[in-house]
Amino acid sequence: MRSDVRDRLRSWLGDDLGVVDGLSERELADLYEALTAARHRQAAALATASEEALRQMPAPVRVGVGKILGF
């Protein structure tokens, strides 16, 4: 799992960030868990904001925009 976590962190943070290589197993796990949780919170917040934005549109427009956005 260690290399998988390192690879995922590098993809999220960028390959040039060498600090990932210096982290212990525990630090890698903690960072991975924190970033994963943050990504889930961000996705939920974006979904909520998108739904709220759709509610502000007139009904005829809302249907078309909702289809385009995949709602």
HTML snippet that shows the backbone in 3Dmol.js (N, CA, C, O; Angstrom):
<script src="https://3Dmol.org/build/3Dmol-min.js"></script>
<div id="view" style="width:600px;height:400px;position:relative"></div>
<script>
const pdb = `
ATOM      1  N   MET A   1       0.830  -1.199   0.000  1.00  0.00           N
ATOM      2  CA  MET A   1       0.000   0.000   0.000  1.00  0.00           C
ATOM      3  C   MET A   1       0.863   1.246   0.000  1.00  0.00           C
ATOM      4  O   MET A   1       0.439   2.285  -0.505  1.00  0.00           O
ATOM      5  N   ARG A   2       2.030   1.168   0.539  1.00  0.00           N
ATOM      6  CA  ARG A   2       2.879   2.344   0.676  1.00  0.00           C
ATOM      7  C   ARG A   2       3.146   3.021  -0.671  1.00  0.00           C
ATOM      8  O   ARG A   2       3.014   4.238  -0.794  1.00  0.00           O
ATOM      9  N   SER A   3       3.521   2.228  -1.679  1.00  0.00           N
ATOM     10  CA  SER A   3       3.815   2.843  -2.981  1.00  0.00           C
ATOM     11  C   SER A   3       2.551   3.389  -3.631  1.00  0.00           C
ATOM     12  O   SER A   3       2.600   4.403  -4.327  1.00  0.00           O
ATOM     13  N   ASP A   4       1.412   2.721  -3.409  1.00  0.00           N
ATOM     14  CA  ASP A   4       0.145   3.214  -3.953  1.00  0.00           C
ATOM     15  C   ASP A   4      -0.203   4.572  -3.354  1.00  0.00           C
ATOM     16  O   ASP A   4      -0.619   5.488  -4.063  1.00  0.00           O
ATOM     17  N   VAL A   5      -0.028   4.690  -2.040  1.00  0.00           N
ATOM     18  CA  VAL A   5      -0.327   5.944  -1.352  1.00  0.00           C
ATOM     19  C   VAL A   5       0.633   7.029  -1.817  1.00  0.00           C
ATOM     20  O   VAL A   5       0.210   8.152  -2.094  1.00  0.00           O
ATOM     21  N   ARG A   6       1.909   6.710  -1.905  1.00  0.00           N
ATOM     22  CA  ARG A   6       2.890   7.693  -2.392  1.00  0.00           C
ATOM     23  C   ARG A   6       2.560   8.149  -3.808  1.00  0.00           C
ATOM     24  O   ARG A   6       2.620   9.338  -4.119  1.00  0.00           O
ATOM     25  N   ASP A   7       2.213   7.190  -4.659  1.00  0.00           N
ATOM     26  CA  ASP A   7       1.872   7.536  -6.044  1.00  0.00           C
ATOM     27  C   ASP A   7       0.644   8.431  -6.109  1.00  0.00           C
ATOM     28  O   ASP A   7       0.606   9.389  -6.880  1.00  0.00           O
ATOM     29  N   ARG A   8      -0.365   8.115  -5.291  1.00  0.00           N
ATOM     30  CA  ARG A   8      -1.586   8.931  -5.284  1.00  0.00           C
ATOM     31  C   ARG A   8      -1.289  10.338  -4.781  1.00  0.00           C
ATOM     32  O   ARG A   8      -1.765  11.319  -5.353  1.00  0.00           O
ATOM     33  N   LEU A   9      -0.503  10.438  -3.711  1.00  0.00           N
ATOM     34  CA  LEU A   9      -0.148  11.753  -3.170  1.00  0.00           C
ATOM     35  C   LEU A   9       0.652  12.552  -4.187  1.00  0.00           C
ATOM     36  O   LEU A   9       0.444  13.757  -4.335  1.00  0.00           O
ATOM     37  N   ARG A  10       1.564  11.891  -4.887  1.00  0.00           N
ATOM     38  CA  ARG A  10       2.332  12.601  -5.932  1.00  0.00           C
ATOM     39  C   ARG A  10       1.409  13.111  -7.038  1.00  0.00           C
ATOM     40  O   ARG A  10       1.592  14.218  -7.545  1.00  0.00           O
ATOM     41  N   SER A  11       0.420  12.303  -7.408  1.00  0.00           N
ATOM     42  CA  SER A  11      -0.495  12.747  -8.470  1.00  0.00           C
ATOM     43  C   SER A  11      -1.331  13.933  -8.013  1.00  0.00           C
ATOM     44  O   SER A  11      -1.646  14.818  -8.809  1.00  0.00           O
ATOM     45  N   TRP A  12      -1.694  13.954  -6.723  1.00  0.00           N
ATOM     46  CA  TRP A  12      -2.481  15.073  -6.195  1.00  0.00           C
ATOM     47  C   TRP A  12      -1.631  16.305  -5.955  1.00  0.00           C
ATOM     48  O   TRP A  12      -2.074  17.422  -6.221  1.00  0.00           O
ATOM     49  N   LEU A  13      -0.412  16.119  -5.454  1.00  0.00           N
ATOM     50  CA  LEU A  13       0.416  17.249  -5.028  1.00  0.00           C
ATOM     51  C   LEU A  13       1.474  17.656  -6.051  1.00  0.00           C
ATOM     52  O   LEU A  13       2.033  18.749  -5.963  1.00  0.00           O
ATOM     53  N   GLY A  14       1.751  16.791  -7.010  1.00  0.00           N
ATOM     54  CA  GLY A  14       2.759  17.087  -8.021  1.00  0.00           C
ATOM     55  C   GLY A  14       4.027  16.285  -7.763  1.00  0.00           C
ATOM     56  O   GLY A  14       4.451  16.111  -6.620  1.00  0.00           O
ATOM     57  N   ASP A  15       4.614  15.808  -8.830  1.00  0.00           N
ATOM     58  CA  ASP A  15       5.817  14.981  -8.726  1.00  0.00           C
ATOM     59  C   ASP A  15       7.011  15.724  -8.161  1.00  0.00           C
ATOM     60  O   ASP A  15       7.884  15.115  -7.543  1.00  0.00           O
ATOM     61  N   ASP A  16       7.060  17.018  -8.363  1.00  0.00           N
ATOM     62  CA  ASP A  16       8.233  17.778  -7.934  1.00  0.00           C
ATOM     63  C   ASP A  16       8.249  18.036  -6.427  1.00  0.00           C
ATOM     64  O   ASP A  16       9.205  18.617  -5.912  1.00  0.00           O
ATOM     65  N   LEU A  17       7.230  17.622  -5.732  1.00  0.00           N
ATOM     66  CA  LEU A  17       7.163  17.812  -4.288  1.00  0.00           C
ATOM     67  C   LEU A  17       7.854  16.629  -3.608  1.00  0.00           C
ATOM     68  O   LEU A  17       7.205  15.630  -3.295  1.00  0.00           O
ATOM     69  N   GLY A  18       9.149  16.734  -3.380  1.00  0.00           N
ATOM     70  CA  GLY A  18       9.944  15.650  -2.844  1.00  0.00           C
ATOM     71  C   GLY A  18       9.670  15.318  -1.400  1.00  0.00           C
ATOM     72  O   GLY A  18      10.159  14.304  -0.903  1.00  0.00           O
ATOM     73  N   VAL A  19       8.909  16.133  -0.714  1.00  0.00           N
ATOM     74  CA  VAL A  19       8.650  15.895   0.702  1.00  0.00           C
ATOM     75  C   VAL A  19       7.865  14.601   0.913  1.00  0.00           C
ATOM     76  O   VAL A  19       7.956  14.000   1.984  1.00  0.00           O
ATOM     77  N   VAL A  20       7.109  14.168  -0.066  1.00  0.00           N
ATOM     78  CA  VAL A  20       6.342  12.931   0.050  1.00  0.00           C
ATOM     79  C   VAL A  20       7.285  11.749   0.297  1.00  0.00           C
ATOM     80  O   VAL A  20       6.939  10.826   1.034  1.00  0.00           O
ATOM     81  N   ASP A  21       8.460  11.774  -0.309  1.00  0.00           N
ATOM     82  CA  ASP A  21       9.415  10.679  -0.144  1.00  0.00           C
ATOM     83  C   ASP A  21       9.977  10.611   1.265  1.00  0.00           C
ATOM     84  O   ASP A  21      10.416   9.546   1.696  1.00  0.00           O
ATOM     85  N   GLY A  22       9.975  11.708   1.984  1.00  0.00           N
ATOM     86  CA  GLY A  22      10.543  11.735   3.322  1.00  0.00           C
ATOM     87  C   GLY A  22       9.564  11.433   4.438  1.00  0.00           C
ATOM     88  O   GLY A  22       9.939  11.458   5.610  1.00  0.00           O
ATOM     89  N   LEU A  23       8.320  11.149   4.101  1.00  0.00           N
ATOM     90  CA  LEU A  23       7.306  10.893   5.124  1.00  0.00           C
ATOM     91  C   LEU A  23       7.330   9.443   5.594  1.00  0.00           C
ATOM     92  O   LEU A  23       7.601   8.530   4.815  1.00  0.00           O
ATOM     93  N   SER A  24       7.047   9.248   6.861  1.00  0.00           N
ATOM     94  CA  SER A  24       6.952   7.898   7.420  1.00  0.00           C
ATOM     95  C   SER A  24       5.631   7.266   6.973  1.00  0.00           C
ATOM     96  O   SER A  24       4.767   7.929   6.399  1.00  0.00           O
ATOM     97  N   GLU A  25       5.500   5.974   7.253  1.00  0.00           N
ATOM     98  CA  GLU A  25       4.254   5.269   6.919  1.00  0.00           C
ATOM     99  C   GLU A  25       3.051   5.935   7.584  1.00  0.00           C
ATOM    100  O   GLU A  25       2.017   6.139   6.947  1.00  0.00           O
ATOM    101  N   ARG A  26       3.187   6.267   8.843  1.00  0.00           N
ATOM    102  CA  ARG A  26       2.092   6.895   9.591  1.00  0.00           C
ATOM    103  C   ARG A  26       1.762   8.270   9.016  1.00  0.00           C
ATOM    104  O   ARG A  26       0.592   8.615   8.856  1.00  0.00           O
ATOM    105  N   GLU A  27       2.790   9.049   8.706  1.00  0.00           N
ATOM    106  CA  GLU A  27       2.569  10.386   8.133  1.00  0.00           C
ATOM    107  C   GLU A  27       1.916  10.291   6.768  1.00  0.00           C
ATOM    108  O   GLU A  27       1.045  11.094   6.434  1.00  0.00           O
ATOM    109  N   LEU A  28       2.337   9.302   5.968  1.00  0.00           N
ATOM    110  CA  LEU A  28       1.698   9.091   4.667  1.00  0.00           C
ATOM    111  C   LEU A  28       0.218   8.767   4.829  1.00  0.00           C
ATOM    112  O   LEU A  28      -0.633   9.321   4.133  1.00  0.00           O
ATOM    113  N   ALA A  29      -0.073   7.868   5.753  1.00  0.00           N
ATOM    114  CA  ALA A  29      -1.461   7.474   5.983  1.00  0.00           C
ATOM    115  C   ALA A  29      -2.293   8.659   6.473  1.00  0.00           C
ATOM    116  O   ALA A  29      -3.418   8.864   6.017  1.00  0.00           O
ATOM    117  N   ASP A  30      -1.743   9.429   7.393  1.00  0.00           N
ATOM    118  CA  ASP A  30      -2.467  10.596   7.915  1.00  0.00           C
ATOM    119  C   ASP A  30      -2.729  11.632   6.821  1.00  0.00           C
ATOM    120  O   ASP A  30      -3.833  12.166   6.714  1.00  0.00           O
ATOM    121  N   LEU A  31      -1.715  11.909   6.019  1.00  0.00           N
ATOM    122  CA  LEU A  31      -1.870  12.887   4.933  1.00  0.00           C
ATOM    123  C   LEU A  31      -2.876  12.396   3.904  1.00  0.00           C
ATOM    124  O   LEU A  31      -3.721  13.158   3.434  1.00  0.00           O
ATOM    125  N   TYR A  32      -2.778  11.129   3.560  1.00  0.00           N
ATOM    126  CA  TYR A  32      -3.707  10.547   2.590  1.00  0.00           C
ATOM    127  C   TYR A  32      -5.146  10.628   3.101  1.00  0.00           C
ATOM    128  O   TYR A  32      -6.050  11.017   2.361  1.00  0.00           O
ATOM    129  N   GLU A  33      -5.353  10.264   4.356  1.00  0.00           N
ATOM    130  CA  GLU A  33      -6.695  10.320   4.939  1.00  0.00           C
ATOM    131  C   GLU A  33      -7.225  11.746   4.988  1.00  0.00           C
ATOM    132  O   GLU A  33      -8.398  11.983   4.700  1.00  0.00           O
ATOM    133  N   ALA A  34      -6.372  12.691   5.348  1.00  0.00           N
ATOM    134  CA  ALA A  34      -6.798  14.094   5.430  1.00  0.00           C
ATOM    135  C   ALA A  34      -7.171  14.631   4.047  1.00  0.00           C
ATOM    136  O   ALA A  34      -8.189  15.306   3.896  1.00  0.00           O
ATOM    137  N   LEU A  35      -6.357  14.336   3.053  1.00  0.00           N
ATOM    138  CA  LEU A  35      -6.643  14.830   1.703  1.00  0.00           C
ATOM    139  C   LEU A  35      -7.866  14.144   1.104  1.00  0.00           C
ATOM    140  O   LEU A  35      -8.652  14.780   0.402  1.00  0.00           O
ATOM    141  N   THR A  36      -8.030  12.864   1.372  1.00  0.00           N
ATOM    142  CA  THR A  36      -9.202  12.147   0.879  1.00  0.00           C
ATOM    143  C   THR A  36     -10.474  12.724   1.499  1.00  0.00           C
ATOM    144  O   THR A  36     -11.464  12.944   0.801  1.00  0.00           O
ATOM    145  N   ALA A  37     -10.447  12.964   2.796  1.00  0.00           N
ATOM    146  CA  ALA A  37     -11.610  13.557   3.468  1.00  0.00           C
ATOM    147  C   ALA A  37     -11.906  14.951   2.924  1.00  0.00           C
ATOM    148  O   ALA A  37     -13.067  15.310   2.724  1.00  0.00           O
ATOM    149  N   ALA A  38     -10.863  15.731   2.687  1.00  0.00           N
ATOM    150  CA  ALA A  38     -11.045  17.082   2.139  1.00  0.00           C
ATOM    151  C   ALA A  38     -11.647  17.026   0.737  1.00  0.00           C
ATOM    152  O   ALA A  38     -12.497  17.847   0.394  1.00  0.00           O
ATOM    153  N   ARG A  39     -11.211  16.067  -0.068  1.00  0.00           N
ATOM    154  CA  ARG A  39     -11.758  15.924  -1.421  1.00  0.00           C
ATOM    155  C   ARG A  39     -13.242  15.549  -1.374  1.00  0.00           C
ATOM    156  O   ARG A  39     -14.037  16.033  -2.180  1.00  0.00           O
ATOM    157  N   HIS A  40     -13.607  14.686  -0.427  1.00  0.00           N
ATOM    158  CA  HIS A  40     -15.022  14.310  -0.284  1.00  0.00           C
ATOM    159  C   HIS A  40     -15.864  15.508   0.167  1.00  0.00           C
ATOM    160  O   HIS A  40     -16.964  15.729  -0.339  1.00  0.00           O
ATOM    161  N   ARG A  41     -15.339  16.270   1.116  1.00  0.00           N
ATOM    162  CA  ARG A  41     -16.070  17.473   1.567  1.00  0.00           C
ATOM    163  C   ARG A  41     -16.216  18.474   0.433  1.00  0.00           C
ATOM    164  O   ARG A  41     -17.271  19.088   0.276  1.00  0.00           O
ATOM    165  N   GLN A  42     -15.164  18.641  -0.357  1.00  0.00           N
ATOM    166  CA  GLN A  42     -15.213  19.575  -1.472  1.00  0.00           C
ATOM    167  C   GLN A  42     -16.238  19.117  -2.513  1.00  0.00           C
ATOM    168  O   GLN A  42     -17.002  19.933  -3.030  1.00  0.00           O
ATOM    169  N   ALA A  43     -16.258  17.826  -2.820  1.00  0.00           N
ATOM    170  CA  ALA A  43     -17.219  17.308  -3.793  1.00  0.00           C
ATOM    171  C   ALA A  43     -18.648  17.523  -3.311  1.00  0.00           C
ATOM    172  O   ALA A  43     -19.523  17.893  -4.094  1.00  0.00           O
ATOM    173  N   ALA A  44     -18.882  17.295  -2.033  1.00  0.00           N
ATOM    174  CA  ALA A  44     -20.223  17.501  -1.479  1.00  0.00           C
ATOM    175  C   ALA A  44     -20.614  18.976  -1.534  1.00  0.00           C
ATOM    176  O   ALA A  44     -21.751  19.306  -1.868  1.00  0.00           O
ATOM    177  N   ALA A  45     -19.683  19.854  -1.209  1.00  0.00           N
ATOM    178  CA  ALA A  45     -19.965  21.293  -1.246  1.00  0.00           C
ATOM    179  C   ALA A  45     -20.237  21.759  -2.673  1.00  0.00           C
ATOM    180  O   ALA A  45     -21.119  22.588  -2.895  1.00  0.00           O
ATOM    181  N   LEU A  46     -19.495  21.238  -3.631  1.00  0.00           N
ATOM    182  CA  LEU A  46     -19.718  21.610  -5.035  1.00  0.00           C
ATOM    183  C   LEU A  46     -21.068  21.106  -5.530  1.00  0.00           C
ATOM    184  O   LEU A  46     -21.753  21.805  -6.276  1.00  0.00           O
ATOM    185  N   ALA A  47     -21.454  19.906  -5.125  1.00  0.00           N
ATOM    186  CA  ALA A  47     -22.757  19.377  -5.521  1.00  0.00           C
ATOM    187  C   ALA A  47     -23.888  20.219  -4.931  1.00  0.00           C
ATOM    188  O   ALA A  47     -24.867  20.520  -5.614  1.00  0.00           O
ATOM    189  N   THR A  48     -23.749  20.590  -3.685  1.00  0.00           N
ATOM    190  CA  THR A  48     -24.756  21.432  -3.037  1.00  0.00           C
ATOM    191  C   THR A  48     -24.860  22.790  -3.730  1.00  0.00           C
ATOM    192  O   THR A  48     -25.959  23.283  -3.985  1.00  0.00           O
ATOM    193  N   ALA A  49     -23.720  23.384  -4.028  1.00  0.00           N
ATOM    194  CA  ALA A  49     -23.716  24.690  -4.694  1.00  0.00           C
ATOM    195  C   ALA A  49     -24.323  24.595  -6.094  1.00  0.00           C
ATOM    196  O   ALA A  49     -25.055  25.490  -6.516  1.00  0.00           O
ATOM    197  N   SER A  50     -24.022  23.520  -6.806  1.00  0.00           N
ATOM    198  CA  SER A  50     -24.585  23.337  -8.149  1.00  0.00           C
ATOM    199  C   SER A  50     -26.099  23.188  -8.092  1.00  0.00           C
ATOM    200  O   SER A  50     -26.818  23.782  -8.895  1.00  0.00           O
ATOM    201  N   GLU A  51     -26.578  22.394  -7.141  1.00  0.00           N
ATOM    202  CA  GLU A  51     -28.018  22.222  -6.994  1.00  0.00           C
ATOM    203  C   GLU A  51     -28.700  23.536  -6.628  1.00  0.00           C
ATOM    204  O   GLU A  51     -29.783  23.838  -7.129  1.00  0.00           O
ATOM    205  N   GLU A  52     -28.073  24.309  -5.763  1.00  0.00           N
ATOM    206  CA  GLU A  52     -28.635  25.607  -5.388  1.00  0.00           C
ATOM    207  C   GLU A  52     -28.655  26.560  -6.580  1.00  0.00           C
ATOM    208  O   GLU A  52     -29.620  27.301  -6.768  1.00  0.00           O
ATOM    209  N   ALA A  53     -27.611  26.541  -7.371  1.00  0.00           N
ATOM    210  CA  ALA A  53     -27.571  27.395  -8.563  1.00  0.00           C
ATOM    211  C   ALA A  53     -28.676  27.008  -9.543  1.00  0.00           C
ATOM    212  O   ALA A  53     -29.304  27.878 -10.147  1.00  0.00           O
ATOM    213  N   LEU A  54     -28.914  25.716  -9.699  1.00  0.00           N
ATOM    214  CA  LEU A  54     -29.987  25.277 -10.590  1.00  0.00           C
ATOM    215  C   LEU A  54     -31.348  25.749 -10.097  1.00  0.00           C
ATOM    216  O   LEU A  54     -32.205  26.123 -10.897  1.00  0.00           O
ATOM    217  N   ARG A  55     -31.549  25.733  -8.778  1.00  0.00           N
ATOM    218  CA  ARG A  55     -32.833  26.184  -8.226  1.00  0.00           C
ATOM    219  C   ARG A  55     -33.096  27.668  -8.497  1.00  0.00           C
ATOM    220  O   ARG A  55     -34.246  28.106  -8.474  1.00  0.00           O
ATOM    221  N   GLN A  56     -32.052  28.432  -8.749  1.00  0.00           N
ATOM    222  CA  GLN A  56     -32.204  29.857  -9.005  1.00  0.00           C
ATOM    223  C   GLN A  56     -32.606  30.153 -10.451  1.00  0.00           C
ATOM    224  O   GLN A  56     -32.987  31.278 -10.773  1.00  0.00           O
ATOM    225  N   MET A  57     -32.521  29.160 -11.303  1.00  0.00           N
ATOM    226  CA  MET A  57     -32.830  29.357 -12.728  1.00  0.00           C
ATOM    227  C   MET A  57     -34.316  29.123 -12.984  1.00  0.00           C
ATOM    228  O   MET A  57     -34.969  28.364 -12.268  1.00  0.00           O
ATOM    229  N   PRO A  58     -34.833  29.780 -14.004  1.00  0.00           N
ATOM    230  CA  PRO A  58     -36.231  29.525 -14.388  1.00  0.00           C
ATOM    231  C   PRO A  58     -36.393  28.059 -14.809  1.00  0.00           C
ATOM    232  O   PRO A  58     -35.468  27.459 -15.357  1.00  0.00           O
ATOM    233  N   ALA A  59     -37.560  27.495 -14.553  1.00  0.00           N
ATOM    234  CA  ALA A  59     -37.811  26.072 -14.803  1.00  0.00           C
ATOM    235  C   ALA A  59     -37.444  25.614 -16.220  1.00  0.00           C
ATOM    236  O   ALA A  59     -36.794  24.579 -16.365  1.00  0.00           O
ATOM    237  N   PRO A  60     -37.836  26.346 -17.267  1.00  0.00           N
ATOM    238  CA  PRO A  60     -37.501  25.865 -18.618  1.00  0.00           C
ATOM    239  C   PRO A  60     -35.974  25.771 -18.853  1.00  0.00           C
ATOM    240  O   PRO A  60     -35.498  24.880 -19.557  1.00  0.00           O
ATOM    241  N   VAL A  61     -35.254  26.672 -18.271  1.00  0.00           N
ATOM    242  CA  VAL A  61     -33.796  26.665 -18.420  1.00  0.00           C
ATOM    243  C   VAL A  61     -33.186  25.584 -17.532  1.00  0.00           C
ATOM    244  O   VAL A  61     -32.229  24.919 -17.926  1.00  0.00           O
ATOM    245  N   ARG A  62     -33.734  25.414 -16.348  1.00  0.00           N
ATOM    246  CA  ARG A  62     -33.204  24.472 -15.364  1.00  0.00           C
ATOM    247  C   ARG A  62     -33.136  23.056 -15.922  1.00  0.00           C
ATOM    248  O   ARG A  62     -32.157  22.347 -15.691  1.00  0.00           O
ATOM    249  N   VAL A  63     -34.166  22.640 -16.653  1.00  0.00           N
ATOM    250  CA  VAL A  63     -34.207  21.276 -17.194  1.00  0.00           C
ATOM    251  C   VAL A  63     -33.043  21.048 -18.153  1.00  0.00           C
ATOM    252  O   VAL A  63     -32.338  20.043 -18.057  1.00  0.00           O
ATOM    253  N   GLY A  64     -32.848  21.977 -19.069  1.00  0.00           N
ATOM    254  CA  GLY A  64     -31.777  21.824 -20.049  1.00  0.00           C
ATOM    255  C   GLY A  64     -30.391  21.874 -19.418  1.00  0.00           C
ATOM    256  O   GLY A  64     -29.518  21.069 -19.744  1.00  0.00           O
ATOM    257  N   VAL A  65     -30.204  22.806 -18.534  1.00  0.00           N
ATOM    258  CA  VAL A  65     -28.901  22.940 -17.862  1.00  0.00           C
ATOM    259  C   VAL A  65     -28.650  21.719 -16.979  1.00  0.00           C
ATOM    260  O   VAL A  65     -27.528  21.218 -16.915  1.00  0.00           O
ATOM    261  N   GLY A  66     -29.674  21.249 -16.309  1.00  0.00           N
ATOM    262  CA  GLY A  66     -29.537  20.046 -15.476  1.00  0.00           C
ATOM    263  C   GLY A  66     -29.115  18.835 -16.288  1.00  0.00           C
ATOM    264  O   GLY A  66     -28.293  18.038 -15.835  1.00  0.00           O
ATOM    265  N   LYS A  67     -29.667  18.690 -17.477  1.00  0.00           N
ATOM    266  CA  LYS A  67     -29.270  17.581 -18.347  1.00  0.00           C
ATOM    267  C   LYS A  67     -27.824  17.712 -18.781  1.00  0.00           C
ATOM    268  O   LYS A  67     -27.090  16.725 -18.807  1.00  0.00           O
ATOM    269  N   ILE A  68     -27.408  18.923 -19.121  1.00  0.00           N
ATOM    270  CA  ILE A  68     -26.033  19.157 -19.541  1.00  0.00           C
ATOM    271  C   ILE A  68     -25.068  18.850 -18.411  1.00  0.00           C
ATOM    272  O   ILE A  68     -24.008  18.265 -18.638  1.00  0.00           O
ATOM    273  N   LEU A  69     -25.427  19.239 -17.195  1.00  0.00           N
ATOM    274  CA  LEU A  69     -24.553  19.026 -16.034  1.00  0.00           C
ATOM    275  C   LEU A  69     -24.650  17.613 -15.469  1.00  0.00           C
ATOM    276  O   LEU A  69     -23.847  17.227 -14.620  1.00  0.00           O
ATOM    277  N   GLY A  70     -25.624  16.845 -15.933  1.00  0.00           N
ATOM    278  CA  GLY A  70     -25.762  15.480 -15.461  1.00  0.00           C
ATOM    279  C   GLY A  70     -26.569  15.317 -14.195  1.00  0.00           C
ATOM    280  O   GLY A  70     -26.370  14.359 -13.447  1.00  0.00           O
ATOM    281  N   PHE A  71     -27.478  16.242 -13.947  1.00  0.00           N
ATOM    282  CA  PHE A  71     -28.340  16.141 -12.767  1.00  0.00           C
ATOM    283  C   PHE A  71     -29.636  15.498 -13.119  1.00  0.00           C
ATOM    284  O   PHE A  71     -30.495  15.326 -12.255  1.00  0.00           O
TER     285      PHE A  71
END
`;
const viewer = $3Dmol.createViewer("view");
viewer.addModel(pdb, "pdb");
viewer.setStyle({}, {cartoon: {color: "spectrum"}});
viewer.zoomTo();
viewer.render();
</script>
